[in-house]
């Protein structure tokens, strides 16, 4: 997305929050691939942090999508990530453009 030039601290905070959520979703998917190949356990603190940060927005959508896989590649997770990435970008853009620039 990017920070609006001349935007106030609230613009920066909203943008950073949504960018953090998108990055967290990406890290969660990468960690799930590492777990699937046995490189990490689900009890890892790093994974649990990102799982907890993204569970409220990820799980409801993930449960509604059909379970699809191509070999070891989980298509459902990737599709959920793309939908949520689009939605979070849209929410961030709508919020930052509706705020006055001085905020």
DRENRO-425486 format. One record per atom (N, C-alpha, C): x, y, z; residue in one letter; atom name. Coordinates in nm, 2 decimals. Layout:
REM DRENRO-425486
<bavo xx="X" yy="Y" zz="Z" type="A" atom="CA"/>
...
//
This chain:
REM DRENRO-425486
<bavo xx="0.08" yy="-0.12" zz="0.00" type="X" atom="N"/>
<bavo xx="0.00" yy="0.00" zz="0.00" type="X" atom="CA"/>
<bavo xx="0.09" yy="0.12" zz="0.00" type="X" atom="C"/>
<bavo xx="0.16" yy="0.15" zz="0.11" type="X" atom="N"/>
<bavo xx="0.24" yy="0.27" zz="0.12" type="X" atom="CA"/>
<bavo xx="0.18" yy="0.38" zz="0.20" type="X" atom="C"/>
<bavo xx="0.26" yy="0.46" zz="0.26" type="X" atom="N"/>
<bavo xx="0.22" yy="0.57" zz="0.34" type="X" atom="CA"/>
<bavo xx="0.19" yy="0.69" zz="0.26" type="X" atom="C"/>
<bavo xx="0.08" yy="0.75" zz="0.29" type="X" atom="N"/>
<bavo xx="0.03" yy="0.87" zz="0.21" type="X" atom="CA"/>
<bavo xx="0.13" yy="0.99" zz="0.24" type="X" atom="C"/>
<bavo xx="0.19" yy="1.05" zz="0.14" type="X" atom="N"/>
<bavo xx="0.28" yy="1.16" zz="0.16" type="X" atom="CA"/>
<bavo xx="0.20" yy="1.28" zz="0.23" type="X" atom="C"/>
<bavo xx="0.25" yy="1.33" zz="0.34" type="X" atom="N"/>
<bavo xx="0.18" yy="1.44" zz="0.41" type="X" atom="CA"/>
<bavo xx="0.08" yy="1.39" zz="0.50" type="X" atom="C"/>
<bavo xx="0.06" yy="1.26" zz="0.51" type="X" atom="N"/>
<bavo xx="-0.04" yy="1.21" zz="0.61" type="X" atom="CA"/>
<bavo xx="0.01" yy="1.22" zz="0.75" type="X" atom="C"/>
<bavo xx="-0.09" yy="1.22" zz="0.84" type="X" atom="N"/>
<bavo xx="-0.05" yy="1.24" zz="0.98" type="X" atom="CA"/>
<bavo xx="-0.02" yy="1.11" zz="1.05" type="X" atom="C"/>
<bavo xx="0.01" yy="1.11" zz="1.18" type="X" atom="N"/>
<bavo xx="0.05" yy="0.99" zz="1.25" type="X" atom="CA"/>
<bavo xx="-0.06" yy="0.88" zz="1.25" type="X" atom="C"/>
<bavo xx="-0.19" yy="0.91" zz="1.24" type="X" atom="N"/>
<bavo xx="-0.29" yy="0.81" zz="1.23" type="X" atom="CA"/>
<bavo xx="-0.29" yy="0.74" zz="1.10" type="X" atom="C"/>
<bavo xx="-0.26" yy="0.81" zz="0.99" type="X" atom="N"/>
<bavo xx="-0.24" yy="0.75" zz="0.86" type="X" atom="CA"/>
<bavo xx="-0.13" yy="0.65" zz="0.87" type="X" atom="C"/>
<bavo xx="-0.02" yy="0.69" zz="0.92" type="X" atom="N"/>
<bavo xx="0.10" yy="0.60" zz="0.93" type="X" atom="CA"/>
<bavo xx="0.07" yy="0.48" zz="1.02" type="X" atom="C"/>
<bavo xx="0.00" yy="0.50" zz="1.13" type="X" atom="N"/>
<bavo xx="-0.04" yy="0.39" zz="1.22" type="X" atom="CA"/>
<bavo xx="-0.13" yy="0.29" zz="1.15" type="X" atom="C"/>
<bavo xx="-0.23" yy="0.34" zz="1.08" type="X" atom="N"/>
<bavo xx="-0.33" yy="0.25" zz="1.01" type="X" atom="CA"/>
<bavo xx="-0.25" yy="0.17" zz="0.90" type="X" atom="C"/>
<bavo xx="-0.17" yy="0.24" zz="0.83" type="X" atom="N"/>
<bavo xx="-0.10" yy="0.17" zz="0.72" type="X" atom="CA"/>
<bavo xx="0.00" yy="0.07" zz="0.77" type="X" atom="C"/>
<bavo xx="0.07" yy="0.10" zz="0.88" type="X" atom="N"/>
<bavo xx="0.16" yy="0.00" zz="0.94" type="X" atom="CA"/>
<bavo xx="0.09" yy="-0.12" zz="1.00" type="X" atom="C"/>
<bavo xx="-0.03" yy="-0.09" zz="1.06" type="X" atom="N"/>
<bavo xx="-0.11" yy="-0.20" zz="1.11" type="X" atom="CA"/>
<bavo xx="-0.15" yy="-0.30" zz="1.01" type="X" atom="C"/>
<bavo xx="-0.21" yy="-0.25" zz="0.90" type="X" atom="N"/>
<bavo xx="-0.25" yy="-0.34" zz="0.79" type="X" atom="CA"/>
<bavo xx="-0.14" yy="-0.41" zz="0.72" type="X" atom="C"/>
<bavo xx="-0.03" yy="-0.34" zz="0.70" type="X" atom="N"/>
<bavo xx="0.09" yy="-0.40" zz="0.64" type="X" atom="CA"/>
<bavo xx="0.15" yy="-0.51" zz="0.73" type="X" atom="C"/>
<bavo xx="0.14" yy="-0.49" zz="0.86" type="X" atom="N"/>
<bavo xx="0.18" yy="-0.59" zz="0.96" type="X" atom="CA"/>
<bavo xx="0.09" yy="-0.72" zz="0.95" type="X" atom="C"/>
<bavo xx="-0.04" yy="-0.70" zz="0.93" type="X" atom="N"/>
<bavo xx="-0.13" yy="-0.81" zz="0.92" type="X" atom="CA"/>
<bavo xx="-0.10" yy="-0.89" zz="0.79" type="X" atom="C"/>
<bavo xx="-0.08" yy="-0.82" zz="0.68" type="X" atom="N"/>
<bavo xx="-0.05" yy="-0.88" zz="0.55" type="X" atom="CA"/>
<bavo xx="0.08" yy="-0.96" zz="0.56" type="X" atom="C"/>
<bavo xx="0.19" yy="-0.90" zz="0.62" type="X" atom="N"/>
<bavo xx="0.31" yy="-0.97" zz="0.64" type="X" atom="CA"/>
<bavo xx="0.30" yy="-1.09" zz="0.73" type="X" atom="C"/>
<bavo xx="0.21" yy="-1.08" zz="0.84" type="X" atom="N"/>
<bavo xx="0.19" yy="-1.19" zz="0.93" type="X" atom="CA"/>
<bavo xx="0.12" yy="-1.31" zz="0.86" type="X" atom="C"/>
<bavo xx="0.03" yy="-1.28" zz="0.77" type="X" atom="N"/>
<bavo xx="-0.04" yy="-1.38" zz="0.69" type="X" atom="CA"/>
<bavo xx="0.06" yy="-1.45" zz="0.60" type="X" atom="C"/>
<bavo xx="0.15" yy="-1.38" zz="0.54" type="X" atom="N"/>
<bavo xx="0.25" yy="-1.44" zz="0.46" type="X" atom="CA"/>
<bavo xx="0.34" yy="-1.53" zz="0.54" type="X" atom="C"/>
<bavo xx="0.39" yy="-1.48" zz="0.65" type="X" atom="N"/>
<bavo xx="0.48" yy="-1.56" zz="0.74" type="X" atom="CA"/>
<bavo xx="0.41" yy="-1.68" zz="0.79" type="X" atom="C"/>
<bavo xx="0.28" yy="-1.67" zz="0.82" type="X" atom="N"/>
<bavo xx="0.21" yy="-1.79" zz="0.86" type="X" atom="CA"/>
<bavo xx="0.20" yy="-1.90" zz="0.76" type="X" atom="C"/>
<bavo xx="0.18" yy="-1.86" zz="0.63" type="X" atom="N"/>
<bavo xx="0.18" yy="-1.96" zz="0.52" type="X" atom="CA"/>
<bavo xx="0.31" yy="-2.02" zz="0.50" type="X" atom="C"/>
<bavo xx="0.42" yy="-1.94" zz="0.50" type="X" atom="N"/>
<bavo xx="0.55" yy="-2.00" zz="0.49" type="X" atom="CA"/>
<bavo xx="0.58" yy="-2.09" zz="0.60" type="X" atom="C"/>
<bavo xx="0.55" yy="-2.05" zz="0.73" type="X" atom="N"/>
<bavo xx="0.57" yy="-2.14" zz="0.84" type="X" atom="CA"/>
<bavo xx="0.49" yy="-2.27" zz="0.83" type="X" atom="C"/>
<bavo xx="0.37" yy="-2.27" zz="0.77" type="X" atom="N"/>
<bavo xx="0.29" yy="-2.39" zz="0.76" type="X" atom="CA"/>
<bavo xx="0.36" yy="-2.48" zz="0.66" type="X" atom="C"/>
<bavo xx="0.42" yy="-2.43" zz="0.55" type="X" atom="N"/>
<bavo xx="0.50" yy="-2.51" zz="0.46" type="X" atom="CA"/>
<bavo xx="0.62" yy="-2.58" zz="0.53" type="X" atom="C"/>
<bavo xx="0.69" yy="-2.50" zz="0.61" type="X" atom="N"/>
<bavo xx="0.80" yy="-2.55" zz="0.68" type="X" atom="CA"/>
<bavo xx="0.76" yy="-2.66" zz="0.78" type="X" atom="C"/>
<bavo xx="0.64" yy="-2.64" zz="0.84" type="X" atom="N"/>
<bavo xx="0.59" yy="-2.74" zz="0.94" type="X" atom="CA"/>
<bavo xx="0.55" yy="-2.87" zz="0.86" type="X" atom="C"/>
<bavo xx="0.49" yy="-2.85" zz="0.74" type="X" atom="N"/>
<bavo xx="0.45" yy="-2.97" zz="0.66" type="X" atom="CA"/>
<bavo xx="0.57" yy="-3.05" zz="0.62" type="X" atom="C"/>
<bavo xx="0.69" yy="-2.99" zz="0.60" type="X" atom="N"/>
<bavo xx="0.81" yy="-3.07" zz="0.56" type="X" atom="CA"/>
<bavo xx="0.89" yy="-3.11" zz="0.68" type="X" atom="C"/>
<bavo xx="0.84" yy="-3.08" zz="0.80" type="X" atom="N"/>
<bavo xx="0.91" yy="-3.13" zz="0.92" type="X" atom="CA"/>
<bavo xx="1.02" yy="-3.04" zz="0.97" type="X" atom="C"/>
<bavo xx="1.03" yy="-2.92" zz="0.92" type="X" atom="N"/>
<bavo xx="1.14" yy="-2.83" zz="0.96" type="X" atom="CA"/>
<bavo xx="1.11" yy="-2.75" zz="1.08" type="X" atom="C"/>
<bavo xx="0.99" yy="-2.75" zz="1.13" type="X" atom="N"/>
<bavo xx="0.95" yy="-2.67" zz="1.24" type="X" atom="CA"/>
<bavo xx="0.83" yy="-2.74" zz="1.31" type="X" atom="C"/>
<bavo xx="0.81" yy="-2.72" zz="1.44" type="X" atom="N"/>
<bavo xx="0.70" yy="-2.78" zz="1.51" type="X" atom="CA"/>
<bavo xx="0.59" yy="-2.67" zz="1.53" type="X" atom="C"/>
<bavo xx="0.47" yy="-2.71" zz="1.54" type="X" atom="N"/>
<bavo xx="0.36" yy="-2.62" zz="1.57" type="X" atom="CA"/>
<bavo xx="0.37" yy="-2.55" zz="1.70" type="X" atom="C"/>
<bavo xx="0.45" yy="-2.61" zz="1.79" type="X" atom="N"/>
<bavo xx="0.46" yy="-2.55" zz="1.92" type="X" atom="CA"/>
<bavo xx="0.57" yy="-2.44" zz="1.93" type="X" atom="C"/>
<bavo xx="0.63" yy="-2.41" zz="1.81" type="X" atom="N"/>
<bavo xx="0.73" yy="-2.31" zz="1.80" type="X" atom="CA"/>
<bavo xx="0.67" yy="-2.17" zz="1.84" type="X" atom="C"/>
<bavo xx="0.74" yy="-2.09" zz="1.92" type="X" atom="N"/>
<bavo xx="0.69" yy="-1.96" zz="1.96" type="X" atom="CA"/>
<bavo xx="0.67" yy="-1.87" zz="1.85" type="X" atom="C"/>
<bavo xx="0.76" yy="-1.87" zz="1.75" type="X" atom="N"/>
<bavo xx="0.76" yy="-1.78" zz="1.64" type="X" atom="CA"/>
<bavo xx="0.63" yy="-1.81" zz="1.56" type="X" atom="C"/>
<bavo xx="0.60" yy="-1.94" zz="1.53" type="X" atom="N"/>
<bavo xx="0.48" yy="-1.98" zz="1.46" type="X" atom="CA"/>
<bavo xx="0.35" yy="-1.94" zz="1.54" type="X" atom="C"/>
<bavo xx="0.36" yy="-1.97" zz="1.67" type="X" atom="N"/>
<bavo xx="0.24" yy="-1.95" zz="1.75" type="X" atom="CA"/>
<bavo xx="0.20" yy="-1.80" zz="1.75" type="X" atom="C"/>
<bavo xx="0.31" yy="-1.71" zz="1.75" type="X" atom="N"/>
<bavo xx="0.28" yy="-1.57" zz="1.75" type="X" atom="CA"/>
<bavo xx="0.21" yy="-1.53" zz="1.63" type="X" atom="C"/>
<bavo xx="0.26" yy="-1.57" zz="1.51" type="X" atom="N"/>
<bavo xx="0.19" yy="-1.53" zz="1.38" type="X" atom="CA"/>
<bavo xx="0.06" yy="-1.60" zz="1.37" type="X" atom="C"/>
<bavo xx="0.05" yy="-1.72" zz="1.42" type="X" atom="N"/>
<bavo xx="-0.08" yy="-1.79" zz="1.41" type="X" atom="CA"/>
<bavo xx="-0.19" yy="-1.72" zz="1.49" type="X" atom="C"/>
<bavo xx="-0.15" yy="-1.68" zz="1.61" type="X" atom="N"/>
<bavo xx="-0.24" yy="-1.60" zz="1.70" type="X" atom="CA"/>
<bavo xx="-0.28" yy="-1.47" zz="1.65" type="X" atom="C"/>
<bavo xx="-0.18" yy="-1.40" zz="1.58" type="X" atom="N"/>
<bavo xx="-0.21" yy="-1.27" zz="1.53" type="X" atom="CA"/>
<bavo xx="-0.30" yy="-1.27" zz="1.40" type="X" atom="C"/>
<bavo xx="-0.30" yy="-1.38" zz="1.33" type="X" atom="N"/>
<bavo xx="-0.38" yy="-1.39" zz="1.21" type="X" atom="CA"/>
<bavo xx="-0.50" yy="-1.48" zz="1.22" type="X" atom="C"/>
<bavo xx="-0.52" yy="-1.56" zz="1.32" type="X" atom="N"/>
<bavo xx="-0.63" yy="-1.65" zz="1.34" type="X" atom="CA"/>
<bavo xx="-0.77" yy="-1.58" zz="1.33" type="X" atom="C"/>
<bavo xx="-0.79" yy="-1.47" zz="1.39" type="X" atom="N"/>
<bavo xx="-0.92" yy="-1.41" zz="1.38" type="X" atom="CA"/>
<bavo xx="-0.97" yy="-1.37" zz="1.24" type="X" atom="C"/>
<bavo xx="-0.88" yy="-1.34" zz="1.15" type="X" atom="N"/>
<bavo xx="-0.92" yy="-1.30" zz="1.02" type="X" atom="CA"/>
<bavo xx="-0.90" yy="-1.41" zz="0.92" type="X" atom="C"/>
<bavo xx="-0.81" yy="-1.51" zz="0.95" type="X" atom="N"/>
<bavo xx="-0.78" yy="-1.62" zz="0.86" type="X" atom="CA"/>
<bavo xx="-0.87" yy="-1.74" zz="0.87" type="X" atom="C"/>
<bavo xx="-0.90" yy="-1.78" zz="0.99" type="X" atom="N"/>
<bavo xx="-0.97" yy="-1.90" zz="1.01" type="X" atom="CA"/>
<bavo xx="-1.12" yy="-1.90" zz="0.96" type="X" atom="C"/>
<bavo xx="-1.20" yy="-1.79" zz="0.97" type="X" atom="N"/>
<bavo xx="-1.33" yy="-1.79" zz="0.92" type="X" atom="CA"/>
<bavo xx="-1.33" yy="-1.81" zz="0.77" type="X" atom="C"/>
<bavo xx="-1.24" yy="-1.75" zz="0.70" type="X" atom="N"/>
<bavo xx="-1.24" yy="-1.76" zz="0.55" type="X" atom="CA"/>
<bavo xx="-1.19" yy="-1.90" zz="0.51" type="X" atom="C"/>
<bavo xx="-1.08" yy="-1.95" zz="0.58" type="X" atom="N"/>
<bavo xx="-1.02" yy="-2.08" zz="0.55" type="X" atom="CA"/>
<bavo xx="-1.13" yy="-2.19" zz="0.57" type="X" atom="C"/>
<bavo xx="-1.21" yy="-2.18" zz="0.67" type="X" atom="N"/>
<bavo xx="-1.31" yy="-2.28" zz="0.69" type="X" atom="CA"/>
<bavo xx="-1.42" yy="-2.28" zz="0.58" type="X" atom="C"/>
<bavo xx="-1.45" yy="-2.17" zz="0.52" type="X" atom="N"/>
<bavo xx="-1.55" yy="-2.16" zz="0.42" type="X" atom="CA"/>
<bavo xx="-1.50" yy="-2.20" zz="0.28" type="X" atom="C"/>
<bavo xx="-1.37" yy="-2.21" zz="0.26" type="X" atom="N"/>
<bavo xx="-1.32" yy="-2.25" zz="0.13" type="X" atom="CA"/>
<bavo xx="-1.31" yy="-2.40" zz="0.12" type="X" atom="C"/>
<bavo xx="-1.33" yy="-2.46" zz="0.00" type="X" atom="N"/>
<bavo xx="-1.31" yy="-2.60" zz="-0.01" type="X" atom="CA"/>
<bavo xx="-1.16" yy="-2.64" zz="0.01" type="X" atom="C"/>
<bavo xx="-1.14" yy="-2.76" zz="0.06" type="X" atom="N"/>
<bavo xx="-1.00" yy="-2.80" zz="0.09" type="X" atom="CA"/>
<bavo xx="-0.94" yy="-2.85" zz="-0.04" type="X" atom="C"/>
<bavo xx="-0.84" yy="-2.78" zz="-0.10" type="X" atom="N"/>
<bavo xx="-0.78" yy="-2.81" zz="-0.22" type="X" atom="CA"/>
<bavo xx="-0.63" yy="-2.82" zz="-0.20" type="X" atom="C"/>
<bavo xx="-0.57" yy="-2.92" zz="-0.27" type="X" atom="N"/>
<bavo xx="-0.42" yy="-2.93" zz="-0.26" type="X" atom="CA"/>
<bavo xx="-0.37" yy="-2.98" zz="-0.39" type="X" atom="C"/>
<bavo xx="-0.25" yy="-2.94" zz="-0.43" type="X" atom="N"/>
<bavo xx="-0.18" yy="-2.99" zz="-0.54" type="X" atom="CA"/>
<bavo xx="-0.05" yy="-3.05" zz="-0.49" type="X" atom="C"/>
<bavo xx="-0.05" yy="-3.18" zz="-0.46" type="X" atom="N"/>
<bavo xx="0.07" yy="-3.24" zz="-0.40" type="X" atom="CA"/>
<bavo xx="0.08" yy="-3.19" zz="-0.26" type="X" atom="C"/>
<bavo xx="0.19" yy="-3.13" zz="-0.22" type="X" atom="N"/>
<bavo xx="0.21" yy="-3.08" zz="-0.09" type="X" atom="CA"/>
<bavo xx="0.17" yy="-2.93" zz="-0.08" type="X" atom="C"/>
<bavo xx="0.13" yy="-2.87" zz="-0.19" type="X" atom="N"/>
<bavo xx="0.10" yy="-2.73" zz="-0.20" type="X" atom="CA"/>
<bavo xx="-0.05" yy="-2.71" zz="-0.17" type="X" atom="C"/>
<bavo xx="-0.07" yy="-2.64" zz="-0.06" type="X" atom="N"/>
<bavo xx="-0.21" yy="-2.61" zz="-0.01" type="X" atom="CA"/>
<bavo xx="-0.27" yy="-2.49" zz="-0.09" type="X" atom="C"/>
<bavo xx="-0.36" yy="-2.52" zz="-0.18" type="X" atom="N"/>
<bavo xx="-0.42" yy="-2.41" zz="-0.26" type="X" atom="CA"/>
<bavo xx="-0.51" yy="-2.33" zz="-0.18" type="X" atom="C"/>
<bavo xx="-0.58" yy="-2.39" zz="-0.08" type="X" atom="N"/>
<bavo xx="-0.68" yy="-2.32" zz="0.00" type="X" atom="CA"/>
<bavo xx="-0.61" yy="-2.21" zz="0.08" type="X" atom="C"/>
<bavo xx="-0.49" yy="-2.24" zz="0.14" type="X" atom="N"/>
<bavo xx="-0.42" yy="-2.14" zz="0.22" type="X" atom="CA"/>
<bavo xx="-0.38" yy="-2.02" zz="0.13" type="X" atom="C"/>
<bavo xx="-0.33" yy="-2.05" zz="0.01" type="X" atom="N"/>
<bavo xx="-0.29" yy="-1.95" zz="-0.08" type="X" atom="CA"/>
<bavo xx="-0.40" yy="-1.87" zz="-0.13" type="X" atom="C"/>
<bavo xx="-0.52" yy="-1.93" zz="-0.16" type="X" atom="N"/>
<bavo xx="-0.63" yy="-1.86" zz="-0.20" type="X" atom="CA"/>
<bavo xx="-0.69" yy="-1.77" zz="-0.09" type="X" atom="C"/>
<bavo xx="-0.69" yy="-1.82" zz="0.03" type="X" atom="N"/>
<bavo xx="-0.73" yy="-1.74" zz="0.15" type="X" atom="CA"/>
<bavo xx="-0.64" yy="-1.62" zz="0.17" type="X" atom="C"/>
<bavo xx="-0.50" yy="-1.64" zz="0.15" type="X" atom="N"/>
<bavo xx="-0.41" yy="-1.53" zz="0.16" type="X" atom="CA"/>
<bavo xx="-0.44" yy="-1.42" zz="0.06" type="X" atom="C"/>
<bavo xx="-0.46" yy="-1.46" zz="-0.07" type="X" atom="N"/>
<bavo xx="-0.49" yy="-1.36" zz="-0.17" type="X" atom="CA"/>
<bavo xx="-0.61" yy="-1.28" zz="-0.15" type="X" atom="C"/>
<bavo xx="-0.72" yy="-1.35" zz="-0.10" type="X" atom="N"/>
<bavo xx="-0.84" yy="-1.28" zz="-0.07" type="X" atom="CA"/>
<bavo xx="-0.83" yy="-1.19" zz="0.04" type="X" atom="C"/>
<bavo xx="-0.76" yy="-1.23" zz="0.15" type="X" atom="N"/>
<bavo xx="-0.74" yy="-1.15" zz="0.27" type="X" atom="CA"/>
<bavo xx="-0.64" yy="-1.03" zz="0.23" type="X" atom="C"/>
<bavo xx="-0.54" yy="-1.06" zz="0.15" type="X" atom="N"/>
<bavo xx="-0.45" yy="-0.95" zz="0.11" type="X" atom="CA"/>
<bavo xx="-0.53" yy="-0.84" zz="0.04" type="X" atom="C"/>
<bavo xx="-0.61" yy="-0.88" zz="-0.05" type="X" atom="N"/>
<bavo xx="-0.69" yy="-0.78" zz="-0.13" type="X" atom="CA"/>
<bavo xx="-0.78" yy="-0.71" zz="-0.03" type="X" atom="C"/>
<bavo xx="-0.85" yy="-0.78" zz="0.06" type="X" atom="N"/>
<bavo xx="-0.94" yy="-0.72" zz="0.15" type="X" atom="CA"/>
<bavo xx="-0.87" yy="-0.62" zz="0.25" type="X" atom="C"/>
<bavo xx="-0.76" yy="-0.66" zz="0.30" type="X" atom="N"/>
<bavo xx="-0.68" yy="-0.57" zz="0.39" type="X" atom="CA"/>
<bavo xx="-0.63" yy="-0.45" zz="0.32" type="X" atom="C"/>
<bavo xx="-0.58" yy="-0.47" zz="0.20" type="X" atom="N"/>
<bavo xx="-0.54" yy="-0.35" zz="0.12" type="X" atom="CA"/>
<bavo xx="-0.65" yy="-0.25" zz="0.09" type="X" atom="C"/>
<bavo xx="-0.77" yy="-0.31" zz="0.06" type="X" atom="N"/>
<bavo xx="-0.89" yy="-0.23" zz="0.04" type="X" atom="CA"/>
<bavo xx="-0.93" yy="-0.15" zz="0.17" type="X" atom="C"/>
<bavo xx="-0.93" yy="-0.23" zz="0.28" type="X" atom="N"/>
<bavo xx="-0.97" yy="-0.16" zz="0.41" type="X" atom="CA"/>
<bavo xx="-0.87" yy="-0.05" zz="0.44" type="X" atom="C"/>
<bavo xx="-0.74" yy="-0.08" zz="0.43" type="X" atom="N"/>
<bavo xx="-0.64" yy="0.02" zz="0.46" type="X" atom="CA"/>
<bavo xx="-0.66" yy="0.15" zz="0.37" type="X" atom="C"/>
<bavo xx="-0.68" yy="0.13" zz="0.24" type="X" atom="N"/>
<bavo xx="-0.70" yy="0.24" zz="0.15" type="X" atom="CA"/>
<bavo xx="-0.83" yy="0.32" zz="0.19" type="X" atom="C"/>
<bavo xx="-0.94" yy="0.25" zz="0.22" type="X" atom="N"/>
<bavo xx="-1.06" yy="0.32" zz="0.25" type="X" atom="CA"/>
<bavo xx="-1.05" yy="0.40" zz="0.38" type="X" atom="C"/>
<bavo xx="-0.98" yy="0.34" zz="0.48" type="X" atom="N"/>
<bavo xx="-0.96" yy="0.41" zz="0.61" type="X" atom="CA"/>
<bavo xx="-0.87" yy="0.53" zz="0.59" type="X" atom="C"/>
<bavo xx="-0.76" yy="0.51" zz="0.53" type="X" atom="N"/>
<bavo xx="-0.66" yy="0.62" zz="0.52" type="X" atom="CA"/>
<bavo xx="-0.71" yy="0.74" zz="0.43" type="X" atom="C"/>
<bavo xx="-0.79" yy="0.71" zz="0.33" type="X" atom="N"/>
<bavo xx="-0.84" yy="0.81" zz="0.24" type="X" atom="CA"/>
<bavo xx="-0.96" yy="0.89" zz="0.31" type="X" atom="C"/>
<bavo xx="-1.03" yy="0.82" zz="0.40" type="X" atom="N"/>
<bavo xx="-1.14" yy="0.89" zz="0.47" type="X" atom="CA"/>
<bavo xx="-1.09" yy="0.97" zz="0.58" type="X" atom="C"/>
<bavo xx="-0.97" yy="0.96" zz="0.63" type="X" atom="N"/>
<bavo xx="-0.92" yy="1.04" zz="0.74" type="X" atom="CA"/>
<bavo xx="-0.87" yy="1.17" zz="0.69" type="X" atom="C"/>
<bavo xx="-0.88" yy="1.28" zz="0.76" type="X" atom="N"/>
<bavo xx="-0.82" yy="1.41" zz="0.73" type="X" atom="CA"/>
<bavo xx="-0.67" yy="1.39" zz="0.72" type="X" atom="C"/>
<bavo xx="-0.61" yy="1.46" zz="0.63" type="X" atom="N"/>
<bavo xx="-0.46" yy="1.45" zz="0.61" type="X" atom="CA"/>
<bavo xx="-0.38" yy="1.49" zz="0.74" type="X" atom="C"/>
<bavo xx="-0.44" yy="1.58" zz="0.82" type="X" atom="N"/>
<bavo xx="-0.36" yy="1.62" zz="0.94" type="X" atom="CA"/>
<bavo xx="-0.36" yy="1.53" zz="1.05" type="X" atom="C"/>
<bavo xx="-0.45" yy="1.42" zz="1.04" type="X" atom="N"/>
<bavo xx="-0.46" yy="1.33" zz="1.15" type="X" atom="CA"/>
<bavo xx="-0.34" yy="1.23" zz="1.15" type="X" atom="C"/>
//
